[in-house]
């Protein structure tokens, strides 16, 4: 029965020649197939020059894009304690450790304050590379604290969503964060302070079902995947074929789920305009005017306990 068995030797795959192009120098655009230099892509805010495909952006790049200059980061040290002792194919602690090593962050969000076109603003930017940008206790707590700070300092809030939803490994505790953050946003609303939600690819699950859709203005990036459950689950449930472009920004804008779809390269100016429209004032001119009218007070406050750069935010 030799003819049942492969008597001949297997064909050998040619050993790969080492590429002369260094790793990470170029990337192929999934939108138009063009080969792009990573360097050019970075200078263009990770947007393809040819077809305007929006590549994913990490949380730090996002803050750099939005703020005028340096920002103050909050609660950097908060880390998950694995409250359920959760293990699936890997232990949750192992996943956390991998996420920390990969991103240099302790969890999937950076919260910070800085100025956007002169307006003092609180911004939370989610990091997809950290366990899919999922929202666990730490993400919820950091965002809730940011909102408290915004209320104290009378500043607007912006949350840049990029998340797969609530974090499975923290079970009901992650689901509770939806209510906690929404409660904070309700308080912000009662204080008449603006909240802008920026939805990027992807924004799904518990994040869409809570704070991502609660903005006074909900702005999305082009062609971002935004939804609650995935299209396959929906198709199987309703037993219908889903329309073209389902769960993408443009489709949602047409159906009234979003207020705007904005190219990333215009995002900063659109947000700055919106903040001004909603009554936010630039903090710089007020500071200059005060310095001019009260030079004595300025000189007096130049003591050892006033760290010059750490100016208190102005009320709106
Ligand atoms: Zn392209």
Boltz pocket constraint, residues with backbone or C-beta under 6 A from the ligand:
constraints:
  - pocket:
      binder: B
      contacts: [[A, 29], [A, 30], [A, 31], [A, 32], [A, 33], [A, 34], [A, 48], [A, 49], [A, 50], [A, 51], [A, 52], [A, 53]]
      max_distance: 6.0
